Every structure is written in C-alpha cells, then in structure tokens.
Amino acid sequence: MDEILFKVYCIDHTYTTIRVRVAASVTEVISAVKDKLGSTEDLILVQMSSAGEKVVLKPNEVSVFTMPNVNGRLFVCPREKFDCLLSKRVQLLKKFIKIAAHCKEYRNLNSFFALVMGLSNVAVSRLSQTWEKLPSKFKKIYSEFESLMDPSRNHRAYRLTVAKLEPPIIPFMPLLIKDMTFTHEGNNTLRDNLINFEKMHMIGNSVRTARHCRSQPFNLDSSLANKNHQDVRVYVRQLNVIDNQRTLSQMSHRLEPRRS
C-alpha cells in the first residue's frame, strides 16, 4: 500500500511530519497528527492557499495531500481557533514589525528605518489581502512607526525622538549624511577669503550628534548575551536580497493580482 511522508502545519506555522496512505482520509490524517503531537483537542484540517484563502476539509475527503497548490499548505488547528489561522505572509509581517520594535527599543534606529521602509515599499504595501488580515494591534504599532518616519518639516518627528534618547544610539545614517552633505555643498567654505564659521558650526553640530550617539558603551543584557552571534552574522550575510523594484513588483502581482 503506497504511503507518503508529508508536512502538516500547526497554527504557529511549525510543522510535524506524518506517514499516511496516499489515499488517506481527512479523519485519518488528523488522527495521525494527534498521535504525533500527543493532542486530545478537537482538530480540523485546513487547506490554505498562498493568498491566505482557507478551506476546512470534510472528514470523509481523501487524497488530501494532492490538493494544495504549489505554495499552499495543510494546517491542523483546534476548531475554535480557525479564525486565528494566519497566512505565512501575515506571520512575516508580524515578525518584521516585532523586529522593528526591538530595534527601536535598543535604539538601533538605522535598522528600524530599514525595516519600516521595506514594509512600506509599494511591492509590500499593495498586498491589501495580506495587510487586512494583520491583527489590529500590529496595524496600530506599524502606524506609529510610519509617523516616526514622517519626512515633513525636515524629519521633525524623528529628530525630536532622537533628542530624547540616551546613548548609545545607532542613528538613521542616511539622514545624518544628508545633513552634512547639504551643509557642505550648500554653503561656501570661504566668504571674502575668510572662513565661513557658520558653516563650520553646522557641520560641528552633525559631528557632535554622531559623537553623542556613541558616547556610551552598549551593555548587552543577559537575555541576549547567550545568543550565538556568529550564527546570526552568517545568516544575515547569506541573505538573498532582491533590490530590483521591477522584480519585486512582478513577485507582488503574482501573489495578489491587481483587482479588476
């Protein structure tokens, strides 16, 4: 009798691997998962597409492992938690918002800006079917992050926030560099063959800001001290970064085609 090894995902997007008949029914699959997990809950089997569409499979349906599309998955979850089952993209949105919050907490504003700007990229922000499934708590947090990034009045919201922080701080480097570039290129170094001290004062203010940010050492708290930082560095350096906007746009429209 033909059997198959297959991954069945849980509500937190972890998975368990089970071995069942190719023609196994939904009831048999759920029973195998419950045995593997040691669960006694009333579980249901849910087919989820890459777009986040969910279908609860009936107990007598068979050959369920042939049903999901290329990017689809099968999930098991308690019946009462069906509405909490989120697509992988929604989970990733939550994760990146959480990481941005940690960066802000540890005053790493350069990484904070990078994350929020990535989420605000049109290839991501246009995924309305994904964003509408994001819990309201995370929508509120993200909205607050966007307010901090508001470029109006020369990034006033960001500058006021930074002014209240204690060092060490990793500032948003592009803005710091822009300030110094505009000051240097927008003002003559000499006036009537005399040093333009007003320009020097403005450049000095930018330098003092940078020095203030690094005026205190970063004390790693005990919860982070046990992390294997080398593993993190290797992981980050091996990330496959796609920075071509056309490619990102094409990927975005494949996930959620433009509504007619």
BELNOR-V940635 format. One record per residue. RES is the residue in one small letter. SS is DSSP state (alpha for helix, beta for strand, coil for the rest). Layout:
res:RES ss:SS
res:RES ss:SS
This chain:
res:m ss:coil
res:d ss:coil
res:e ss:beta
res:i ss:beta
res:l ss:beta
res:f ss:beta
res:k ss:beta
res:v ss:beta
res:y ss:beta
res:c ss:coil
res:i ss:coil
res:d ss:coil
res:h ss:coil
res:t ss:coil
res:y ss:beta
res:t ss:beta
res:t ss:beta
res:i ss:beta
res:r ss:beta
res:v ss:beta
res:r ss:beta
res:v ss:coil
res:a ss:coil
res:a ss:coil
res:s ss:beta
res:v ss:alpha
res:t ss:alpha
res:e ss:alpha
res:v ss:alpha
res:i ss:alpha
res:s ss:alpha
res:a ss:alpha
res:v ss:alpha
res:k ss:alpha
res:d ss:alpha
res:k ss:alpha
res:l ss:alpha
res:g ss:coil
res:s ss:coil
res:t ss:coil
res:e ss:coil
res:d ss:coil
res:l ss:beta
res:i ss:beta
res:l ss:beta
res:v ss:beta
res:q ss:beta
res:m ss:beta
res:s ss:coil
res:s ss:coil
res:a ss:coil
res:g ss:coil
res:e ss:coil
res:k ss:beta
res:v ss:beta
res:v ss:beta
res:l ss:coil
res:k ss:coil
res:p ss:coil
res:n ss:coil
res:e ss:coil
res:v ss:beta
res:s ss:coil
res:v ss:alpha
res:f ss:alpha
res:t ss:alpha
res:m ss:coil
res:p ss:coil
res:n ss:coil
res:v ss:coil
res:n ss:coil
res:g ss:coil
res:r ss:beta
res:l ss:beta
res:f ss:beta
res:v ss:beta
res:c ss:beta
res:p ss:beta
res:r ss:alpha
res:e ss:alpha
res:k ss:alpha
res:f ss:alpha
res:d ss:alpha
res:c ss:alpha
res:l ss:coil
res:l ss:coil
res:s ss:coil
res:k ss:alpha
res:r ss:alpha
res:v ss:alpha
res:q ss:alpha
res:l ss:alpha
res:l ss:alpha
res:k ss:alpha
res:k ss:alpha
res:f ss:alpha
res:i ss:alpha
res:k ss:alpha
res:i ss:alpha
res:a ss:alpha
res:a ss:alpha
res:h ss:alpha
res:c ss:alpha
res:k ss:alpha
res:e ss:alpha
res:y ss:coil
res:r ss:coil
res:n ss:beta
res:l ss:alpha
res:n ss:alpha
res:s ss:alpha
res:f ss:alpha
res:f ss:alpha
res:a ss:alpha
res:l ss:alpha
res:v ss:alpha
res:m ss:alpha
res:g ss:alpha
res:l ss:alpha
res:s ss:coil
res:n ss:coil
res:v ss:alpha
res:a ss:alpha
res:v ss:alpha
res:s ss:alpha
res:r ss:coil
res:l ss:coil
res:s ss:alpha
res:q ss:alpha
res:t ss:alpha
res:w ss:alpha
res:e ss:coil
res:k ss:coil
res:l ss:coil
res:p ss:coil
res:s ss:alpha
res:k ss:alpha
res:f ss:alpha
res:k ss:alpha
res:k ss:alpha
res:i ss:alpha
res:y ss:alpha
res:s ss:alpha
res:e ss:alpha
res:f ss:alpha
res:e ss:alpha
res:s ss:alpha
res:l ss:alpha
res:m ss:coil
res:d ss:coil
res:p ss:coil
res:s ss:alpha
res:r ss:alpha
res:n ss:alpha
res:h ss:alpha
res:r ss:alpha
res:a ss:alpha
res:y ss:alpha
res:r ss:alpha
res:l ss:alpha
res:t ss:alpha
res:v ss:alpha
res:a ss:alpha
res:k ss:coil
res:l ss:coil
res:e ss:coil
res:p ss:coil
res:p ss:coil
res:i ss:coil
res:i ss:beta
res:p ss:coil
res:f ss:coil
res:m ss:alpha
res:p ss:alpha
res:l ss:alpha
res:l ss:alpha
res:i ss:alpha
res:k ss:alpha
res:d ss:alpha
res:m ss:alpha
res:t ss:alpha
res:f ss:alpha
res:t ss:alpha
res:h ss:alpha
res:e ss:alpha
res:g ss:coil
res:n ss:coil
res:n ss:coil
res:t ss:coil
res:l ss:beta
res:r ss:beta
res:d ss:coil
res:n ss:coil
res:l ss:beta
res:i ss:beta
res:n ss:coil
res:f ss:alpha
res:e ss:alpha
res:k ss:alpha
res:m ss:alpha
res:h ss:alpha
res:m ss:alpha
res:i ss:alpha
res:g ss:alpha
res:n ss:alpha
res:s ss:alpha
res:v ss:alpha
res:r ss:alpha
res:t ss:alpha
res:a ss:alpha
res:r ss:alpha
res:h ss:alpha
res:c ss:alpha
res:r ss:coil
res:s ss:coil
res:q ss:coil
res:p ss:coil
res:f ss:coil
res:n ss:coil
res:l ss:coil
res:d ss:coil
res:s ss:alpha
res:s ss:alpha
res:l ss:alpha
res:a ss:alpha
res:n ss:coil
res:k ss:coil
res:n ss:coil
res:h ss:alpha
res:q ss:alpha
res:d ss:alpha
res:v ss:alpha
res:r ss:alpha
res:v ss:alpha
res:y ss:alpha
res:v ss:alpha
res:r ss:alpha
res:q ss:coil
res:l ss:coil
res:n ss:coil
res:v ss:coil
res:i ss:coil
res:d ss:coil
res:n ss:coil
res:q ss:alpha
res:r ss:alpha
res:t ss:alpha
res:l ss:alpha
res:s ss:alpha
res:q ss:alpha
res:m ss:alpha
res:s ss:alpha
res:h ss:alpha
res:r ss:alpha
res:l ss:alpha
res:e ss:coil
res:p ss:coil
res:r ss:coil
res:r ss:coil
res:s ss:coil
